């Protein structure tokens, strides 16, 4: 797991007042109440009390949307990309693997532009906020800079620049940088246009401003004359029901004095309205300028100037170059060949004749956005699309993979009721996907991908898993309902009135299904499934027939039901369908109590199964927002929470409401001052099913928790990266998240949050009650900081403890059985390590447990559910101890003479029980394995004793050269000891089995390897073989005992009589 710094995430603590002696005096029961108090009045419980909780990423590591890439001239294996929700990533090996380098520094995950200074590649500028403004675009919050190749970052300004489309750095002066700021995607603002900094970002000047609705989206600098810069200005704005791309003010501008003044270029270009444009100066021939233009009719296409923009000519109007211009429109000139130019669109295109004709180049994924061409080897292409990034070393003939980027954009998260549970979601521009929360196998993984599976529906989802039959998954695809059966591998289609909505105005659609139209299974009857357009649709036969059980529940405001896309290009793909039901749930307590929320701002309820509906929208909620989440309380009927976000109307305020009376009255839980900042839009709200009033909120920029019904909020970010949180599920006392740019995450075991109270907060030390845990087996996996490998914790019981202050007394954690007998002990002191002398079998030593932390704060320790390991023997590793039998256990935390004990249950793996194995079988297995492990330890301790005595005999003989009788007697004992040793362990040099006969130690470990590998009733032959081995070992141990108790004392008598050191 990655270590996290709370300071990085903005937490500042003020040391509390010492009211007692130090924690070092805890042994005398003098406690220090050292609860650190925060200067933030919204902090109900110090984050120190739960900082030991840890998020982990579970995949998929299947790349998500990327619109910004950059390379390093002179060091092409080093590349950077910016995800539209996942931050900055770096590779130093041509894309074989990537590491995130922005976590802990950036406050947002959306990246719009990256620029590496040519004169000093350690200097990198990053503009946040992707300028490819699809409906789910996440905003930026300014510019960041690194001076050490991405090791660290500093924020350098322009927080209101919104979406940043491009950045260029002067080729000789790394402090001179230009930014193309598009501005807010959803409304007017003045911080847009072209900005310049001459001091590396310490100060900024807006050098080109057109209006508060037209911003800069692209820049291109003449590398031979850096004062000559071209800027593309774009009138762009998103509404929930349309995309505005183009106007009178857009077009191409040019400066020849480094931005001091600008001229609009028009000769040969279309007249207004001008939409999105993209520009690229040919480094090989800087007078040649390529320009893509969104314009009406046949005027759109690729233009070219061969005289530095004095005039342009339309040279290619191929439609595929300008498909969906608001989303694409990217052109890149080859650095060496003035006639080679690339266009990134839905397809990826290359021209070798100055744009006259283009050939499509296949990429691993469609929807292409950006590229970097190595100026020293133009066959080296680094390219970005909706599937991530990919590298080609042969001009696009072949590409690197995209299954090494954990940047998936996921709209929802769904979990099933299996053990371990599986996590489902739908990935933007990819498929639905199912991944395990933990490895479902005990054996070593071939690859985590071996478990991935696309299920029902498509990229938009959503999904619903049958609660009793997890192989049945219901899915959606832009309003098309389907049923997937994992056992047959087939997906049945049951669309509600199949009407192809693409290309239609919303007013022409019989059913306004949005891209992500809710599908909900009734918690009271899994045969009942709901699906929503502007109506609530219901089926009781898995979609074969549907009935409408509501009127149109939407507001349908005037002017919102037309064609999407204006004033030049229509774009009607389902994203902008407004006035549809976007959130739907049925009460967990009362069948037929239905809650519905629309994407135009209404909340509706039916308390009679849909026969009658009532508008219960909070009266102080501004109109038009998207009701993203409805959460009927798991505790009380009539109680519910709703999360609404209005950033698509350029309102960035958080909106979470709570009702206790079926919506008759509402309380706003987010006023912008009570913990969630006033510019953090809220996407999702959940209530903990165990602790009433414990709330979890997912926002555009991170996670929050409330311990007091939403009166106060505090960060639950911990080590979660900055990324939009799209959905949350509380399942099996885990917090499961989907993100818009960083795949799925799980916060394991949130039971400590259930237990937080004033008593815990005021304790000098506290042991949290562990949650009951299954005795399961899976291979653990860890990921480097920001890596793409799914993280699976060690299997075991998670034990959390809290220390108010760092202590010096030894800290002990003891595992006890139900009767209080010791099972295993762990300490804050470093464990002693045995010597490694000798030439026995060449096994790697098993790592020793890490010392328990004594630092202030909350800590997590995982007991692996095992009894102590066997004794090691120098180069022979310790064998793992037997697994504890399912049943009741205790854990005790001790510091000095103070201790606290908590109970917990170890449960049989339900899959093992379903396979016919009983707890009695596991008890029998434990007893057998205990005999074997004890036998291994006894044998190895005997060998250690033999070697110790033999060493002393050699010393005694060396000091008794004049006493032939002593030398002879010592030799006799030594030979007998060696004979016993050679029977117990292999002392020869070579590989046991292939070259050397396995001796009794190896026979025991061989048997142990069979009896410990699975949860099972031991086989009869295992017991027979152990009895036989014990019979063979017994005489050797008896002979050793005779030597130790009879012959060795006789020798010591002689040694002592002659004044010599005896053999111990």
Long-range contacts (C-beta under 8 A, 24 or more apart in sequence): 1-54, 1-56, 1-719, 1-782, 1-791, 1-793, 2-103, 2-719, 2-783, 2-785, 2-786, 3-719, 4-51, 4-104, 4-718, 4-719, 5-104, 6-47, 6-51, 8-104, 8-105, 9-104, 9-715, 9-717, 9-718, 10-715, 11-38, 11-47, 11-715, 12-38, 12-39, 12-40, 13-37, 13-38, 13-46, 13-48, 14-38, 14-39, 20-764, 22-805, 22-807, 23-764, 23-765, 23-803, 23-804, 23-805, 23-806, 23-807, 23-809, 23-895, 24-807, 24-808, 24-809, 25-896, 26-764, 26-765, 26-807, 26-809, 26-895, 26-896, 26-898, 27-809, 27-895, 27-896, 27-897, 27-898, 28-896, 28-897, 29-897, 29-898, 31-763, 31-764, 31-765, 31-898, 32-764, 32-804, 32-805, 33-762, 33-763, 33-764, 33-804, 34-764, 34-804, 34-805, 34-856, 35-761, 35-762, 35-804, 36-804, 40-675, 40-714, 41-712, 42-674, 42-675, 42-712, 42-713, 42-714, 43-712, 43-714, 44-706, 44-707, 44-708, 44-712, 44-714, 45-707, 45-714, 45-756, 45-761, 46-761, 47-714, 47-715, 48-802, 48-856, 48-857, 48-858, 49-752, 49-756, 49-760, 49-761, 49-802, 49-858, 50-716, 50-718, 50-752, 50-753, 50-756, 50-858, 51-718, 51-857, 51-858, 52-752, 52-800, 52-802, 52-857, 52-858, 52-859, 52-860, 53-718, 53-747, 53-748, 53-749, 53-750, 53-752, 53-753, 53-800, 53-858, 53-860, 54-718, 54-719, 54-747, 54-748, 54-860, 55-718, 55-719, 55-720, 55-737, 55-745, 55-746, 55-747, 56-745, 56-746, 56-748, 56-790, 56-791, 56-792, 56-793, 57-406, 57-742, 57-743, 57-744, 57-745, 57-783, 57-790, 57-791, 58-423, 58-435, 58-436, 58-437, 58-743, 58-744, 58-745, 58-746, 58-790, 58-791, 58-792, 59-406, 59-408, 59-435, 59-448, 59-452, 59-743, 59-744, 59-790, 60-406, 60-408, 60-427, 60-433, 60-435, 60-449, 60-452, 60-743, 60-744, 61-403, 61-404, 61-405, 61-406, 61-408, 61-448, 61-743, 61-788, 61-789, 61-790, 62-387, 62-388, 62-402, 62-403, 62-405, 62-408, 62-427, 62-430, 62-433, 62-452, 63-365, 63-387, 63-388, 63-389, 63-402, 63-403, 63-404, 63-405, 63-407, 63-408, 64-386, 64-387, 64-388, 64-405, 64-407, 64-408, 64-409, 64-427, 64-428, 64-430, 64-741, 64-743, 65-130, 65-132, 65-367, 65-369, 65-385, 65-386, 65-388, 65-407, 65-409, 65-428, 65-429, 65-741, 66-369, 66-370, 66-384, 66-385, 66-386, 66-388, 66-389, 66-407, 67-111, 67-112, 67-130, 67-131, 67-132, 67-369, 67-370, 67-384, 68-111, 68-112, 68-113, 68-114, 68-127, 68-130, 68-369, 68-370, 68-384, 69-114, 69-370, 69-371, 69-372, 69-382, 69-383, 69-384, 69-389, 70-114, 70-115, 70-116, 70-124, 70-372, 71-116, 71-372, 71-374, 71-380, 71-382, 72-116, 72-121, 73-118, 73-121, 73-374, 73-375, 73-376, 74-121, 74-376, 75-121, 76-374, 76-376, 76-377, 76-380, 78-121, 78-149, 79-372, 79-382, 79-389, 79-391, 80-114, 80-116, 80-124, 80-150, 81-114, 81-382, 81-384, 81-388, 81-389, 82-111, 82-112, 82-113, 82-114, 82-126, 82-130, 83-109, 83-110, 83-111, 83-405, 83-407, 83-741, 83-742, 84-109, 84-110, 84-111, 84-130, 84-132, 84-137, 84-138, 84-409, 84-740, 84-741, 85-109, 85-110, 85-138, 85-407, 85-409, 85-723, 85-724, 85-739, 85-740, 85-741, 85-742, 86-406, 86-407, 86-721, 86-723, 86-739, 86-741, 86-742, 87-111, 87-721, 87-722, 87-723, 87-741, 87-742, 88-114, 88-126, 88-150, 89-405, 89-407, 89-786, 90-149, 90-150, 94-391, 94-393, 94-400, 95-382, 95-389, 95-390, 95-391, 95-400, 95-404, 96-400, 96-404, 97-404, 97-787, 97-788, 98-404, 98-405, 98-788, 99-784, 99-785, 99-786, 99-787, 100-721, 100-785, 100-786, 100-787, 101-146, 101-150, 101-151, 101-786, 102-126, 102-144, 102-150, 102-153, 102-722, 103-721, 103-722, 103-785, 103-786, 105-144, 105-152, 105-153, 105-154, 106-144, 106-153, 106-722, 107-141, 107-155, 107-701, 107-722, 108-138, 108-139, 108-140, 108-141, 108-701, 108-722, 109-138, 109-721, 109-722, 109-723, 109-724, 109-739, 109-740, 109-741, 109-742, 110-137, 110-138, 110-139, 110-140, 110-741, 111-140, 112-140, 112-163, 112-164, 112-165, 112-166, 112-182, 113-164, 113-165, 113-166, 113-167, 113-179, 113-180, 114-167, 115-167, 115-168, 115-169, 115-177, 116-169, 117-169, 117-174, 118-169, 118-171, 118-172, 119-170, 119-171, 119-172, 119-173, 119-174, 120-174, 121-149, 122-146, 122-147, 122-148, 122-149, 123-147, 123-169, 123-174, 123-200, 124-149, 124-150, 125-167, 125-169, 125-177, 125-201, 126-153, 126-167, 127-158, 127-161, 127-164, 127-165, 127-166, 127-167, 127-179, 127-180, 127-181, 128-164, 129-161, 129-162, 129-163, 129-164, 129-182, 129-185, 130-163, 131-163, 131-164, 131-165, 131-166, 131-180, 131-182, 131-217, 132-326, 132-327, 132-328, 132-369, 133-163, 133-182, 133-185, 133-236, 133-238, 133-243, 133-326, 133-327, 134-327, 134-575, 135-238, 135-240, 135-243, 135-575, 135-576, 135-648, 136-409, 136-411, 136-428, 136-575, 136-740, 137-163, 137-185, 137-238, 138-700, 138-724, 138-740, 138-741, 139-163, 139-184, 139-185, 139-647, 139-652, 139-700, 140-164, 143-167, 143-179, 143-201, 145-200, 145-201, 156-197, 156-200, 156-201, 156-202, 157-201, 157-203, 157-204, 158-191, 158-195, 158-204, 160-184, 160-189, 160-191, 161-191, 161-192, 161-195, 162-189, 162-191, 162-192, 162-215, 163-215, 165-216, 165-217, 165-218, 165-219, 165-232, 166-216, 166-217, 166-218, 166-219, 167-219, 168-219, 168-220, 168-221, 168-229, 170-221, 170-226, 171-221, 171-223, 171-226, 172-226, 174-200, 175-199, 175-200, 176-226, 176-258, 177-201, 178-207, 178-219, 178-221, 178-229, 178-259, 179-204, 179-216, 180-215, 180-216, 180-217, 180-218, 180-219, 180-231, 180-232, 181-215, 181-216, 182-215, 182-216, 182-217, 182-234, 182-236, 183-212, 183-213, 183-215, 184-650, 185-236, 185-237, 185-238, 186-237, 186-238, 186-239, 186-647, 186-648, 186-649, 186-650, 187-237, 187-649, 187-650, 188-212, 188-213, 188-237, 188-650, 192-216, 193-233, 194-219, 194-231, 194-253, 194-259, 194-262, 196-258, 196-259, 207-255, 207-259, 207-260, 207-262, 208-233, 208-253, 208-255, 208-259, 208-262, 210-249, 210-250, 211-249, 213-237, 213-247, 213-249, 214-247, 214-249, 214-250, 217-276, 217-277, 217-278, 218-277, 218-278, 218-279, 219-279, 220-279, 220-280, 220-281, 220-289, 221-281, 222-281, 222-286, 222-308, 223-281, 223-283, 223-286, 224-283, 224-286, 225-286, 226-258, 227-255, 227-256, 227-257, 227-258, 228-254, 228-255, 228-256, 228-281, 228-286, 228-308, 229-254, 229-255, 229-258, 229-259, 230-254, 230-265, 230-279, 230-281, 230-289, 230-309, 231-255, 231-262, 231-279, 232-276, 232-277, 232-278, 232-279, 233-277, 234-275, 234-276, 234-277, 235-273, 235-275, 236-276, 236-326, 238-648, 239-560, 239-576, 239-648, 239-649, 240-560, 240-576, 240-578, 240-599, 240-600, 240-624, 240-626, 240-648, 240-649, 241-506, 241-560, 241-561, 241-562, 241-564, 241-576, 241-577, 241-578, 241-579, 242-562, 242-563, 242-564, 242-565, 242-566, 242-576, 243-326, 243-564, 243-565, 243-566, 243-571, 243-576, 244-566, 244-567, 245-275, 245-276, 245-294, 245-325, 245-326, 245-565, 245-566, 245-568, 245-569, 246-273, 246-274, 246-275, 246-276, 246-294, 246-295, 246-566, 246-567, 246-568, 246-569, 247-272, 247-273, 247-274, 247-567, 248-272, 248-273, 248-274, 250-274, 250-275, 250-276, 250-277, 251-277, 252-277, 252-279, 252-291, 252-309, 254-309, 265-309, 265-312, 267-310, 267-311, 267-312, 268-303, 268-305, 268-311, 268-312, 268-313, 268-314, 269-293, 269-303, 269-312, 270-295, 270-296, 270-299, 270-300, 273-567, 273-568, 275-300, 275-325, 275-326, 275-568, 275-569, 276-325, 276-326, 276-329, 277-329, 278-329, 278-330, 278-331, 279-331, 280-331, 280-332, 280-333, 280-341, 281-333, 282-333, 282-334, 282-338, 282-341, 283-333, 283-335, 283-336, 283-375, 284-333, 284-334, 284-335, 284-336, 284-337, 284-338, 285-338, 288-333, 288-338, 288-354, 290-331, 290-333, 290-341, 290-355, 291-331, 292-321, 292-322, 292-325, 292-329, 292-330, 292-331, 292-343, 294-322, 294-325, 294-326, 294-329, 294-568, 294-569, 295-568, 296-568, 300-325, 300-568, 302-331, 302-341, 302-343, 302-355, 304-354, 304-355, 315-354, 315-355, 315-356, 316-351, 316-355, 316-356, 316-357, 316-358, 318-358, 320-345, 320-346, 320-347, 320-349, 320-358, 320-360, 321-345, 321-349, 321-358, 324-569, 324-571, 325-568, 325-569, 326-565, 326-569, 326-571, 327-367, 327-571, 328-367, 328-368, 328-369, 330-368, 330-369, 330-370, 330-371, 332-371, 332-373, 334-373, 334-378, 335-373, 335-374, 335-375, 335-378, 336-375, 336-378, 337-378, 340-378, 342-371, 342-373, 344-368, 344-369, 344-370, 344-371, 344-383, 344-384, 344-385, 348-383, 348-385, 348-396, 350-396, 361-396, 362-396, 363-390, 363-396, 363-399, 364-390, 364-399, 364-401, 364-402, 365-390, 365-402, 365-429, 366-429, 367-429, 386-428, 386-429, 386-430, 387-429, 387-430, 403-449, 404-788, 405-788, 406-742, 406-743, 406-787, 406-788, 407-741, 407-742, 407-743, 408-433, 408-741, 408-742, 408-743, 408-744, 409-739, 409-740, 409-741, 410-726, 410-727, 410-738, 410-739, 410-740, 410-743, 410-744, 411-460, 411-461, 411-462, 411-516, 411-726, 411-727, 411-738, 411-740, 412-461, 412-462, 412-463, 412-516, 412-726, 412-727, 412-738, 413-726, 413-727, 413-728, 413-729, 413-736, 413-737, 413-738, 413-744, 414-462, 414-463, 414-464, 414-465, 414-729, 415-465, 415-729, 415-731, 415-736, 416-465, 416-467, 416-470, 417-465, 417-467, 417-468, 417-470, 418-470, 419-774, 419-776, 419-909, 419-910, 419-911, 420-776, 420-778, 421-731, 421-732, 422-470, 423-736, 423-744, 423-746, 424-455, 424-463, 424-465, 424-473, 425-461, 425-463, 425-727, 425-738, 425-744, 426-457, 426-458, 426-459, 426-460, 426-461, 426-462, 426-463, 426-475, 426-516, 427-459, 428-459, 428-740, 429-459, 430-459, 431-458, 431-459, 432-456, 432-457, 432-458, 432-459, 432-461, 432-463, 432-475, 434-473, 435-744, 435-790, 437-734, 437-736, 437-746, 438-776, 438-778, 438-792, 438-795, 439-778, 439-779, 439-781, 439-792, 440-778, 441-778, 441-779, 442-777, 442-778, 442-779, 442-1013, 442-1014, 443-779, 444-779, 445-779, 445-781, 448-781, 448-789, 448-790, 453-486, 455-484, 455-486, 456-482, 456-483, 456-484, 456-491, 457-482, 457-484, 460-515, 460-516, 460-574, 461-516, 462-516, 462-517, 462-518, 462-519, 463-519, 464-519, 464-520, 464-521, 464-529, 466-521, 466-526, 467-521, 467-523, 467-526, 468-526, 474-519, 474-521, 474-529, 474-542, 474-543, 475-519, 476-516, 476-517, 476-519, 476-531, 478-513, 478-515, 478-517, 478-573, 478-574, 479-511, 479-513, 479-514, 479-515, 479-517, 479-533, 479-574, 480-513, 481-519, 481-531, 481-543, 482-543, 483-542, 483-543, 492-542, 492-543, 494-539, 494-542, 494-543, 494-544, 494-546, 496-531, 496-533, 496-537, 496-546, 497-546, 501-572, 501-574, 501-577, 502-572, 502-573, 502-574, 503-570, 503-572, 504-572, 505-561, 505-562, 505-563, 505-572, 506-560, 506-561, 506-562, 506-564, 506-577, 506-578, 506-579, 507-561, 507-562, 509-577, 511-535, 512-554, 512-577, 512-578, 512-579, 512-580, 513-574, 513-577, 513-580, 514-574, 514-575, 514-577, 514-580, 514-582, 514-599, 515-573, 515-574, 515-575, 515-577, 516-582, 517-580, 517-581, 517-582, 518-581, 518-582, 518-583, 518-584, 520-584, 520-585, 520-586, 522-586, 522-591, 523-586, 523-587, 523-588, 524-586, 524-591, 525-591, 530-584, 530-586, 530-594, 532-580, 532-581, 532-582, 532-584, 532-596, 533-580, 533-581, 534-579, 534-580, 534-581, 534-598, 535-581, 536-581, 536-584, 536-594, 536-596, 536-610, 538-610, 549-606, 549-609, 549-610, 549-611, 550-596, 550-604, 550-606, 550-610, 550-613, 551-613, 553-581, 553-596, 553-598, 553-602, 553-604, 553-613, 554-579, 554-580, 554-581, 554-598, 554-599, 554-600, 554-602, 555-579, 555-598, 555-600, 555-601, 555-602, 555-623, 555-624, 556-600, 557-600, 557-623, 557-624, 560-600, 582-626, 582-627, 582-628, 583-627, 583-628, 583-629, 583-630, 583-642, 584-630, 585-630, 585-631, 585-632, 585-640, 586-632, 587-632, 587-637, 588-632, 588-633, 588-634, 589-632, 589-636, 589-637, 590-637, 593-632, 593-637, 593-662, 595-630, 595-632, 595-640, 596-630, 597-627, 597-628, 597-629, 597-630, 597-642, 597-644, 598-627, 599-626, 599-627, 600-624, 600-626, 601-625, 601-626, 601-627, 601-644, 602-627, 603-627, 603-630, 603-642, 603-663, 605-662, 605-663, 607-662, 614-663, 616-659, 616-662, 616-663, 616-664, 618-642, 618-657, 618-666, 618-668, 619-666, 620-666, 620-668, 621-655, 621-657, 621-666, 622-646, 622-651, 624-649, 625-649, 625-651, 625-655, 628-682, 628-683, 628-684, 629-683, 629-684, 629-685, 629-686, 629-727, 631-685, 631-686, 631-687, 633-687, 633-692, 634-687, 634-688, 634-689, 635-687, 635-689, 635-692, 636-660, 636-692, 638-662, 641-669, 641-685, 641-687, 641-695, 641-710, 642-685, 643-682, 643-683, 643-684, 643-685, 643-697, 644-682, 645-681, 645-682, 645-683, 645-700, 646-681, 647-681, 647-700, 652-678, 652-679, 652-680, 652-681, 653-678, 653-679, 653-681, 654-678, 654-680, 654-681, 654-682, 654-697, 654-699, 655-682, 656-682, 656-685, 656-697, 656-710, 658-709, 658-710, 667-710, 669-695, 669-706, 669-709, 669-710, 669-711, 669-713, 670-697, 670-710, 670-713, 674-710, 674-711, 674-712, 674-713, 675-704, 675-706, 675-712, 675-713, 675-714, 676-704, 676-713, 683-724, 683-725, 683-726, 683-727, 684-725, 684-726, 684-727, 684-728, 686-728, 686-729, 686-730, 687-730, 688-730, 688-750, 688-753, 688-754, 689-730, 690-733, 690-751, 690-754, 691-753, 691-754, 694-753, 694-754, 696-728, 696-730, 696-735, 698-724, 698-725, 698-726, 698-727, 698-728, 698-737, 699-724, 699-725, 700-724, 700-725, 703-737, 705-753, 707-753, 707-756, 716-747, 718-747, 720-745, 720-747, 721-786, 733-771, 748-793, 748-798, 749-798, 749-800, 752-800, 752-858, 760-802, 763-802, 763-804, 764-803, 764-804, 764-805, 765-801, 765-802, 765-803, 765-804, 765-893, 765-895, 765-898, 765-900, 766-801, 766-802, 766-900, 767-799, 767-800, 767-801, 767-891, 767-892, 767-893, 767-900, 767-901, 767-902, 768-799, 768-800, 768-801, 768-802, 768-902, 769-902, 769-903, 769-904, 770-797, 770-798, 770-799, 770-800, 770-891, 770-902, 770-904, 771-798, 771-904, 772-904, 772-905, 772-906, 772-907, 773-797, 773-798, 773-865, 773-904, 773-905, 773-906, 773-907, 774-906, 774-907, 774-908, 774-909, 774-910, 775-865, 775-883, 775-884, 775-886, 775-906, 775-907, 775-908, 775-909, 775-922, 775-1015, 776-909, 777-909, 777-1014, 777-1015, 793-862, 794-862, 794-864, 795-864, 795-865, 796-862, 796-863, 796-864, 796-865, 797-862, 797-863, 797-865, 797-889, 797-891, 797-904, 797-906, 798-860, 798-861, 798-862, 799-860, 799-861, 799-862, 799-863, 799-891, 800-858, 800-859, 800-860, 800-861, 801-858, 801-859, 801-861, 801-893, 802-857, 802-858, 802-859, 803-854, 803-855, 803-856, 803-857, 803-859, 804-856, 805-856, 806-854, 806-855, 806-856, 807-854, 807-895, 808-854, 809-895, 809-896, 810-895, 811-852, 811-854, 811-893, 811-894, 811-895, 812-852, 812-892, 812-893, 812-894, 812-895, 813-852, 813-861, 813-863, 813-891, 813-892, 813-893, 813-894, 814-891, 814-892, 814-894, 815-863, 815-884, 815-889, 815-890, 815-891, 816-889, 816-890, 816-891, 816-892, 816-901, 817-884, 817-887, 817-888, 817-889, 817-890, 818-887, 818-888, 818-889, 818-890, 820-890, 823-867, 823-884, 823-889, 824-863, 824-866, 824-867, 824-868, 824-881, 826-852, 826-861, 826-863, 827-851, 827-852, 828-852, 828-853, 828-854, 834-872, 834-874, 835-874, 836-874, 836-875, 837-874, 838-873, 838-874, 838-875, 838-947, 839-875, 839-987, 839-989, 840-873, 840-874, 840-875, 840-876, 840-985, 840-986, 840-987, 841-875, 841-876, 841-985, 841-986, 841-992, 841-1002, 842-875, 842-991, 843-875, 843-876, 843-877, 844-877, 845-872, 845-875, 845-877, 845-878, 846-872, 846-877, 846-878, 846-879, 846-880, 863-891, 865-906, 867-930, 867-933, 870-933, 870-936, 870-937, 870-940, 871-936, 871-937, 871-940, 871-941, 871-944, 872-940, 873-940, 873-943, 873-944, 873-985, 873-1001, 876-940, 876-985, 876-1001, 879-933, 879-936, 879-1005, 879-1008, 880-1012, 881-933, 882-925, 882-926, 882-929, 882-930, 882-933, 882-1012, 883-922, 883-926, 883-929, 883-1012, 883-1015, 884-926, 885-919, 885-922, 885-923, 885-926, 886-919, 886-922, 887-919, 908-1015, 909-1015, 912-1015, 917-1015, 917-1016, 917-1017, 918-1017, 921-1016, 921-1017, 922-1015, 924-1017, 924-1018, 925-1011, 925-1015, 925-1016, 925-1017, 925-1018, 928-1011, 928-1018, 928-1022, 928-1023, 928-1026, 929-1008, 929-1011, 929-1012, 931-1026, 931-1030, 932-1004, 932-1007, 932-1008, 932-1011, 932-1026, 933-1008, 935-1004, 935-1026, 935-1029, 935-1030, 935-1033, 936-1001, 936-1004, 936-1005, 936-1008, 938-1037, 939-984, 939-985, 939-1000, 939-1001, 939-1004, 939-1033, 939-1037, 940-985, 940-1001, 942-980, 942-984, 942-1036, 942-1037, 942-1040, 943-981, 943-984, 943-985, 943-1001, 945-1040, 945-1044, 946-977, 946-978, 946-980, 946-981, 946-1040, 947-981, 948-1064, 949-973, 949-977, 949-1044, 949-1048, 949-1063, 949-1064, 950-974, 950-977, 950-978, 952-1063, 952-1064, 953-977, 953-1063, 955-1061, 956-1051, 956-1055, 956-1060, 956-1061, 956-1062, 956-1063, 959-1060, 959-1061, 960-1055, 960-1058, 960-1060, 963-1054, 963-1058, 965-1054, 966-1051, 966-1054, 966-1055, 966-1058, 966-1060, 969-1047, 969-1050, 969-1051, 969-1054, 970-1051, 972-1047, 973-1043, 973-1047, 973-1048, 973-1051, 976-1039, 976-1043, 976-1047, 977-1040, 977-1043, 980-1036, 980-1039, 980-1040, 980-1043, 983-1036, 984-1033, 984-1036, 1000-1029, 1000-1032, 1000-1033, 1000-1036, 1003-1029, 1004-1029
